[in-house]
Amino acid sequence: MSRIVVVHGVRNYEREVEPDVAANKLASQWRTRLTYGYADAGLGHLDVPDVKAAYYAHTLHDPEAQSVDGGLESLTPMEEHAVLAWLRAVGLQDEPSEGQSWGGLPLRQAIDLVARRRGIIARLLGRIAVALLPEVYSYLASPARRRRAREIVAETISSCGAKVVVAHSLGSVVAYETLHAHPDLGVEVLVTLGSPLGLPGAVFEMLEPAPDVSQRGHRPAGVSHWVNIADAGDLVALPRRLGDRFPVDVHHETHMAALDFHTLDTYLGSGLTAAALAPHCTD
């Protein structure tokens, strides 16, 4: 049976669990969710492909890394900078009326302001910031952790011969860089879900390879087709239209969930995801 590799995003770390065990647990969970996606797409008559999890979360929780389990007060100055960059993309496009720069605005005040503008509970916005940015920064700020995570993703794809890669959230960043570094993997389709690849100030400028002079990202040489899917309410998938910054072949945007708008389970349970990968999973 065909196999797909799923590259996870943030908040998937399994404490005191061997990486292989954690990967198998996640793969089973994701394949179950994908069955709902196949049904939603009217593809229930097809076999759902085997899922292999590229589990790299443990590489972001080594002794070198800062804790990613605290609140806003636990963020380092660089992580706070990344959070503010994300908040600008979410809703801080304009300078405060009193002329104060966003860089000098207290983080909680910035979160409260964005929450009011977006009609979101500030506590929820703060939880997203603490869940997302520390792990993103843990990956991007350390060449060693970056290298280990990429090696795991490349080995996972290579070991099972998968031609379909599904990458969620931070996983889309890891997969993007991995596929650039390993064009020999020959992926037929890359499906990015809730991707922050184009997030200015926190992700986009730090990518390897770097964007070109026209501020456009590159398609990995070994990827034949690229589909991006974003929930219309996903506060992490920014900018929403990834094709504005990358050579994406197909972009889908739709409403999937009111609360779980960024979870991998929500994306895998969508017919859009199943329809994107199913044509490449026939034996």
WOBELCOR-V452443 format. One line per field, one symbol per residue. ss: DSSP state (@ for helix, = for strand, . for the rest). psi: psi as a letter, one per 40 degrees, with the letter a starting at -180 (. if undefined). burial: I if it has 16 or more other C-alpha atoms within 10 Angstrom, else O. Layout:
# WOBELCOR-V452443
ss->???
psi->???
burial->???
This chain:
# WOBELCOR-V452443
ss->..=====...........@@@@@@@@@@@@@@@@@@@@@@.........=====..@@@@@..........@@@..@@@@@@@@@@@@@@...........@@@..@@@@@@@@@@@@...@@@@@@@@@@@@@@@@@@@..@@@@@@@@@@@@@@@@@@...=====.@@@@@@@@@@@@.@@@...=====..........@@@..................=======..........@@@.....=====.........@@@@@..@@@@@@@@.....
psi->iiiihhhiaifehhhfhiddddddddddddddddddddddeffeeihhiihhhgheddeefiddiihfeaadeeiiddddddddddddddefdiiideehiddehidddddddddddefihdddddddddddddddddddehdddddddddddddddddefhehhhhhbdddddddddddegeedfhdhhhhhfhedehiedddeeihiiiadefiiihhdehdihhhhhhdehedghidgdeeeighdhhhhihdiddfeeidddddehddddddddeeeh.
burial->OIIIIIIIIIOOIIOOOOIOOIIIOIIOOIIIIIIIIIIIIOIOOOOIIIIIIIIIIIIIIOOOIIIIOOOIOOIOOOIIIIIIIIIIIIIIOOOOOOOOOIOOOOIOOIIIIIIOOOOOOIOOIIOOIIIIIIIIIIIIOOOOIIOIIIIIIIOIIIOOIIIIIIIIIIIIIIIIIIIIIIOOIIIIIIIIIIIIIIIIIIIIIOIIOOIOOOOIIIIIOIIOIIIIIIIIIIIIIIIIIIIOIIIIOOIIIOOIOOOOIIIIIIIIIIIIIIIIIIOIIOO
